[in-house]
């Protein structure tokens, strides 16, 4: 009789566990990529840095999180050709280039004008130099970040993705990064890649101008900061760390 009772209790526990799992809504994260592909007046191409997309994207997908990818113009998001070079390849970038399904996602990104922030739990901005030109001033992106932030949803940025923050304000009309701890691709890293005179502004300096408490780690090392809803990473090496922090905020 005791064995029967134990079996019944185990069966009931299993059913309750399944019901709890079924009732837990699947988290949904919006990725925002640049649509800009011209590297200033150099005649060279830019875009988003593939590692900063691929590593966080697969991190979330492998954990069962739904990811939707958007960009200012919609359609194909431009990959910075520099990030395709062999020395910059990682396990996640190699996975991407063998993944026809995700390549199709990048060919068909959603236009930011069609995004409803109510459909998402968080937003993630990969970098690459492209965001310095378009996401830093795109009205749809600015309104999107403001909406997430004002509705208590985390916002995450890697490297030059933080350029999307420079013109975002809160409900009171103040820059949301004023008084916040954050990081981004820094001046010494920009100098190292010889693009200080090419980019439209110094990202580190602009964030400081907006009142941010800017911090950085060693060049080319993983460094990320969480300050309330704001999560930022310094460079490509920080992309996984930012994804980890955001995931922990969601759960």
Secondary structure, DSSP 4 states (H G I P E B T S, - for coil): -HHHHHHHHHHHHHHHHHHHHHHSPPPEEEEEE----B-TTSS-B--B-HHHHHHHHHHHHHTT-EEEEEESS-BPPPBPGGGGSGGG--HHHHHHHT-HHHHHHHHTBEEGGG--GGG-SEEEE--SGGGGTTTTT-HHHHHHHHHHHHTT--EEEEGGGGGGGTT-B-TTSSBTTTT-EE--S-HHHHHHTT-TTTSSS-HHHHHHHTT-EE---STTS--EEEETTEEEESSGGGHHHHHHHHHHHH-
